[in-house]
């Protein structure tokens, strides 16, 4: 593959750092586009759930993909939607955190119960 003559300056680095900070704040992590090879669409950025911050999504789900400008616009939209929810009183940040922590706990209980059932099933077979 030939190298593309692209100059990256401090403005681009600062934009990428800002996008990374915003993504982390909203519970995303940056990654590669899962459906393109290395040589195709080299400037595409994908957003994935980070840790347990977005509990309703599987960790390998690509939630959004696009160029740096597209990702900036998407994250600005998420910011706007959250501010609007706060403005009209539909959802405060504290309430959002409570619901997300309840969902994380619910998913953890499901995993625990599934592992517990498998353990009992294995013990039943052995004894």
C-alpha positions in Angstrom: 0.0 0.0 0.0 1.3 3.4 -0.9 1.5 6.0 1.8 -0.9 8.8 1.3 0.7 12.2 1.7 -1.3 13.5 4.6 0.1 16.1 7.0 -1.2 15.9 10.5 -0.6 18.9 12.6 -1.4 19.9 16.2 -5.0 21.1 15.2 -5.8 17.5 14.0 -4.2 16.0 17.1 -6.2 18.3 19.4 -9.4 17.4 17.5 -8.7 13.7 17.9 -7.9 14.2 21.6 -11.2 16.2 22.1 -13.2 13.5 20.3 -11.6 10.8 22.5 -12.4 12.8 25.7 -16.0 13.3 24.6 -16.4 9.7 23.6 -15.0 8.6 27.0 -17.3 11.0 28.8 -20.4 9.6 27.0 -19.3 6.0 27.5 -17.9 5.2 24.1 -14.5 4.0 23.0 -12.9 4.6 19.6 -12.0 1.7 17.3 -11.7 0.4 13.8 -14.6 -0.1 11.5 -15.4 -3.8 11.8 -16.5 -4.1 8.2 -13.6 -2.7 6.3 -10.1 -3.9 5.9 -7.0 -2.0 6.7 -6.5 -0.6 3.2 -10.1 0.4 2.8 -11.6 3.5 4.5 -8.5 4.2 6.6 -10.0 7.4 8.0 -13.2 5.8 9.3 -13.6 5.8 13.1 -16.1 3.5 14.9 -17.6 4.0 18.3 -18.2 1.1 20.6 -19.6 0.9 24.2 -16.9 1.3 26.8 -16.9 -1.0 29.8 -20.3 -1.0 31.6 -21.0 2.7 30.8 -23.7 1.8 28.1 -25.2 -1.3 29.6 -27.9 -1.9 27.0 -25.4 -2.7 24.3 -23.1 -5.6 23.8 -19.4 -4.7 24.1 -18.6 -5.6 20.5 -21.5 -3.6 18.9 -20.4 -0.8 16.6 -22.8 2.0 17.5 -21.6 4.6 14.9 -19.0 4.9 12.3 -17.8 7.8 10.1 -15.0 10.3 9.5 -13.6 12.4 12.3 -16.1 15.2 11.4 -19.0 12.7 11.4 -18.0 11.5 14.9 -17.7 15.0 16.2 -21.2 15.8 14.9 -22.6 12.6 16.4 -21.1 13.3 19.8 -22.4 16.9 19.6 -25.9 15.4 19.0 -25.6 13.2 22.0 -24.5 16.2 24.1 -27.5 18.2 22.7 -30.0 15.4 23.5 -28.7 15.1 27.0 -28.8 18.9 27.6 -32.3 19.0 26.1 -33.5 16.2 28.5 -32.1 18.1 31.4 -33.7 21.4 30.2 -37.2 20.0 29.9 -36.8 17.9 33.1 -37.2 14.6 31.4 -34.0 13.1 32.7 -31.4 14.5 35.0 -27.8 13.3 35.0 -28.3 11.7 38.4 -31.4 9.9 37.3 -29.6 8.6 34.2 -26.7 7.3 36.3 -29.2 5.5 38.6 -31.0 3.8 35.7 -27.7 2.8 34.1 -26.4 1.4 37.4 -29.7 -0.6 37.9 -29.3 -2.0 34.4 -25.6 -3.0 35.0 -26.7 -4.7 38.2 -29.6 -6.5 36.4 -27.2 -7.8 33.7 -24.7 -8.9 36.4 -27.4 -10.9 38.1 -28.3 -12.6 34.8 -24.7 -13.6 34.3 -24.4 -14.8 37.9 -27.6 -16.9 37.7 -26.5 -18.4 34.4 -23.1 -19.4 35.8 -24.7 -20.7 39.0 -27.2 -22.9 37.0 -24.3 -24.2 34.9 -22.3 -25.1 38.1 -25.3 -26.9 39.6 -25.8 -28.7 36.3 -22.2 -29.9 36.2 -22.3 -31.0 39.9 -25.5 -33.0 39.3 -23.8 -34.9 36.5 -20.8 -35.7 38.6 -22.7 -36.9 41.6 
